[in-house]
Amino acid sequence: MRLDKYLKVSRLIKRRTVANDACDAQHISVNGKIAKASYDVKEGDIIEITFGEKTLKVRVINVKEHVNKNEAAELYEALN
C-alpha cells in the first residue's frame, strides 16, 4: 500500500492529500530515510512524522485496505 494511503487509512493523518503534501515537504521518513508518497509500506516499517516541533514515531503492525474508525489504531504501535 502507498504511504499516503496508509497514513489516511490508519488515521495518522486525516486526509490523503495532506499526507501527500507532508511527504512532498519531507516531513515523513520511513526506516530513517525521507519517504515519498509512493513508498510501499510493509509490516515492520518504522514511520516518523514531524509536526512542527513534535515527532510521532510508529511501527507498522498491519496493512489493510479498509478499516473501521475503531480498528484504525490496531494498524500501528506508537514508539515514543
Rosetta silent file (secondary structure, phi, psi, omega in degrees, C-alpha in Angstrom):
SEQUENCE: MRLDKYLKVSRLIKRRTVANDACDAQHISVNGKIAKASYDVKEGDIIEITFGEKTLKVRVINVKEHVNKNEAAELYEALN
SCORE:     score description
SCORE:     0.000 S_00000001
   1 L     0.000  142.193  178.274    0.000    0.000    0.000 S_00000001
   2 E   -63.805  149.515 -178.684    1.219    3.512   -0.766 S_00000001
   3 H   -60.511  -45.921 -178.159    2.489    5.544    2.191 S_00000001
   4 H   -62.434  -38.522  178.277   -0.011    8.387    1.729 S_00000001
   5 H   -69.499  -39.989  178.379   -2.938    5.941    1.653 S_00000001
   6 H   -60.349  -43.746 -179.782   -1.621    4.049    4.718 S_00000001
   7 H   -61.518  -35.684  177.770   -1.389    7.304    6.697 S_00000001
   8 H   -73.647  -47.690 -177.405   -5.019    8.079    5.816 S_00000001
   9 H   -62.537  -39.551 -179.769   -6.387    4.556    6.443 S_00000001
  10 L   -79.744   -5.975  179.859   -4.589    4.326    9.805 S_00000001
  11 L    62.458   27.390  171.427   -5.858    7.841   10.598 S_00000001
  12 L   -73.135  -33.844  173.523   -2.387    9.110   11.487 S_00000001
  13 L  -129.233  136.918 -169.168   -3.157   11.926    9.023 S_00000001
  14 L   -66.207  -40.625 -176.654   -6.763   12.904    8.331 S_00000001
  15 L  -125.415  148.486 -178.637   -6.684   13.296    4.533 S_00000001
  16 H   -65.907  -36.283  179.341   -4.677   11.606    1.798 S_00000001
  17 H   -66.020  -35.742  177.459   -3.872   14.933    0.106 S_00000001
  18 H   -67.549  -40.505  177.092   -2.458   16.252    3.395 S_00000001
  19 H   -63.354  -40.559  178.753   -0.374   13.076    3.733 S_00000001
  20 H   -63.535  -43.874  178.341    0.850   13.545    0.164 S_00000001
  21 H   -63.558  -39.374  179.216    1.802   17.173    0.883 S_00000001
  22 H   -63.949  -37.968  177.218    3.631   16.121    4.081 S_00000001
  23 H   -66.181  -43.871  179.364    5.660   13.605    2.058 S_00000001
  24 H   -62.373  -33.322 -179.604    6.494   16.261   -0.567 S_00000001
  25 L   -85.684    5.437  177.565    7.634   18.624    2.220 S_00000001
  26 L    61.223   38.884  176.826    9.915   15.855    3.593 S_00000001
  27 L   -94.799   -4.052 -176.584    8.115   15.667    6.969 S_00000001
  28 E  -124.602  129.748  176.404    7.771   11.879    6.799 S_00000001
  29 E  -127.260  149.614  178.518   10.546    9.298    6.968 S_00000001
  30 E  -124.759  125.011 -178.631   10.424    5.515    6.862 S_00000001
  31 L    53.446   39.117  175.358   13.199    3.456    8.455 S_00000001
  32 L    84.173    1.554 -179.894   15.333    6.591    8.845 S_00000001
  33 E  -120.651  140.433  176.244   15.052    7.780    5.215 S_00000001
  34 E   -58.439  132.845 -174.627   12.875   10.566    3.813 S_00000001
  35 L  -115.275  146.747  174.243    9.995    8.837    2.020 S_00000001
  36 L   -88.776  162.494 -179.854    7.880    9.728   -0.991 S_00000001
  37 L   -61.426  -24.685 -176.866    4.101    9.278   -1.022 S_00000001
  38 L   -85.998    0.336  179.561    4.523    6.330   -3.405 S_00000001
  39 L   -57.320  137.745 -179.191    6.657    4.326   -0.920 S_00000001
  40 E   -88.390  107.509 -177.309    5.294    0.786   -0.481 S_00000001
  41 L   -73.390  134.642  178.447    4.527    0.319    3.236 S_00000001
  42 L  -126.675  158.421  176.446    5.321   -3.112    4.716 S_00000001
  43 L   -61.225  138.101  179.393    4.778   -4.643    8.150 S_00000001
  44 L    96.076  -13.335  177.832    7.635   -3.787   10.498 S_00000001
  45 L   -64.188  146.228  175.182    8.433   -0.407    8.908 S_00000001
  46 E  -105.442  117.941 -179.185    9.154    2.465   11.313 S_00000001
  47 E  -107.240  129.830  175.863    7.380    5.677   10.239 S_00000001
  48 E  -115.454  126.537  179.542    8.379    9.071   11.682 S_00000001
  49 E  -118.069  126.065 -179.975    6.063   12.037   11.153 S_00000001
  50 E  -102.605  118.038  175.490    7.236   15.538   12.069 S_00000001
  51 E  -110.088   91.461 -178.596    4.524   18.029   13.075 S_00000001
  52 L    60.310 -112.258  179.714    6.431   21.273   13.680 S_00000001
  53 L   -85.574  -22.513 -176.391    8.327   20.629   16.937 S_00000001
  54 E   -89.050  147.972  175.236    6.684   17.260   17.655 S_00000001
  55 E  -127.998  128.405  177.484    7.708   13.935   16.154 S_00000001
  56 E  -106.852  126.905 -177.978    5.449   10.886   16.088 S_00000001
  57 E  -121.029  124.564 -178.876    7.174    7.531   15.655 S_00000001
  58 E  -134.221  153.669  174.133    5.156    4.371   14.920 S_00000001
  59 E  -107.591  131.762  179.533    5.819    0.773   13.871 S_00000001
  60 E   -74.290  122.699  178.838    3.554   -0.702   11.182 S_00000001
  61 L   -98.964  -39.754 -175.573    1.826   -3.812   12.558 S_00000001
  62 L  -146.031  149.988  177.044   -0.696   -4.484    9.815 S_00000001
  63 L  -123.143  112.414  179.637   -1.514   -3.172    6.331 S_00000001
  64 L  -129.247  145.865  179.830   -5.211   -3.255    5.363 S_00000001
  65 L   -69.461  -43.702 -177.049   -7.084   -1.506    2.551 S_00000001
  66 L  -130.480  137.018 -177.905  -10.213   -0.741    4.593 S_00000001
  67 L  -147.266  142.548  174.664  -10.571   -0.390    8.343 S_00000001
  68 L   -69.817  158.151  179.890  -13.267    0.881   10.701 S_00000001
  69 H   -56.765  -39.104 -177.799  -12.526    4.004   12.722 S_00000001
  70 H   -69.156  -27.567 -176.170  -12.382    1.916   15.918 S_00000001
  71 H   -96.175   -3.026 -175.344   -9.818   -0.526   14.467 S_00000001
  72 H   -60.502  -37.522 -178.379   -7.506    2.069   12.881 S_00000001
  73 H   -68.833  -15.256  179.118   -5.187    2.213   15.917 S_00000001
  74 H   -79.241   -6.461 -179.961   -4.568   -1.535   15.589 S_00000001
  75 H   -81.172  -16.573 -177.260   -2.608   -0.964   12.355 S_00000001
  76 E  -144.733  165.084  177.668    0.353    0.594   14.182 S_00000001
  77 E  -125.469  123.306  178.988    2.183    0.723   17.512 S_00000001
  78 E   -70.010  136.769 -176.436    3.348    4.087   18.927 S_00000001
  79 L  -108.851  -12.023 -179.572    7.041    4.080   19.834 S_00000001
  80 L  -114.115    0.000    0.000    7.560    7.390   21.680 S_00000001
